Amino acid sequence: MDVIVNLLQDNSQKVAIGAVGLFALYLMFGWAAQLLCNTVGIIYPAYISMKAIESADKVDDTKWLTYWVIYAVLSTAEFFSGFLTSFIPFYWLLKCIFLVWCMAPIQQNGSVFLYHRFIRPFFLKHVSETDAALNKLADKAKKMAGDIMSKNE
């Protein structure tokens, strides 16, 4: 009986390794690799984020907010440097591996590391200037909206 259990475990590991290999090959050469990669980077994290919101523990909220900050920074950088996707070989595979590292269920995953190492120091350095610019922009928007409303009356 132990031989059968061991054989089944070996086969399930082989199937899992094969599935990961096919997934990686598809990300390298597949037609909708971008869609697949972004699906991996959004579906599971969105689901777990909703579970975190509904839980009483706020540590998981912070963990997933950190992931979304990293995802937003990556998406913005990707948008403004669209050539990366064609210039870097196997970009979608590398991005998918990166996103899995950022969402890994470990204490010091990629998003926590990148946030504390790069994003947070940059944010803290520029938060006052950013707040001032946003407040100025909001004041201009309020004034513009008031002008439009007064013209319509």
Secondary structure, DSSP 8 states (H G I E B T S, - for coil): -HHHHHHHHHHHHHHHHHHHHHHHHHHHH-TTHHHHHHHHHHHHHHHHHHHHHHSS-SHHHHHHHHHHHHHHHHHHHHHHTTTHHHHSTTHHHHHHHHHHHHH-SSTT-HHHHHIIIIIHHHHHHHHHHHHHHHHHHHHHHHHHHHHHHHHH-
